Amino acid sequence: MKRGSVQRDDFIAQNMGLVHACAGRFRGRGVEYDDLFQAGCMGLVKACDGFDPDRGFKFSTYAVPVILGEIKRLFRDGGAVKVSRSLKETSMKVAREREKLAHQKGCEPTVTELAQALELDEEKVVEAIGVYNPTISLTATDESGQVIDIPVHSIEEEVGDLISLKEVVDKLEPVERQIIVLRYFQEKTQADVGSTLGMTQVQVSRREKKILTRMKDLLSR
């Protein structure tokens, strides 16, 4: 596609979800999300310019490694900010509390439970866990109070899943796709999604569950 063309710009915009998904896997590793996203966008543009559809594979298959390459370059070039003393101290507190609660409960504590026990924001707990153990499996509660799993793996392990997920999302109806992008790529709350789409939080919750069930079915085929 010719640089500066409307077709090229539209194609890049349509695949911006890949950047959000890749950048999101590096949260809590010492670099601001905006910087991660910017590096990922550079990778997406490079992928768009270098992609050859005649080679027989999908764009997402080609683009994800290129996007990841640009994000990793950010870390190699010194973009990664050293972990602050306060964050290190917080991570140690979270680690101790996690071990304590796991022993008491006989199972892994949720992010919500850790945050409440330490009187911290859930985001800070997740960031702290990313410092002392970036491959731990987390749990949290959704907006209805239901416990959900949040697996956090190395990015290399998730590339295949990410590509499959992108292909499944592309098969959804426009409104369904928008809900998933807003919720899981842009990390909006169900209330925010409802406000954007003219739906109530309850309607978004019900619709989201149906969409996730359908996506799970598509991924298992």
PyMOL commands that set and color helices and strands:
alter all, ss='L'
color gray80, all
select helices_A, chain A and resi 6-14+16-24+33-50+53-55+59-76+85-105+111-118+122-132+155-170+174-185+190-197+201-219
alter helices_A, ss='H'
color red, helices_A
select strands_A, chain A and resi 137-141+147-151
alter strands_A, ss='S'
color yellow, strands_A
deselect
rebuild
show_as cartoon
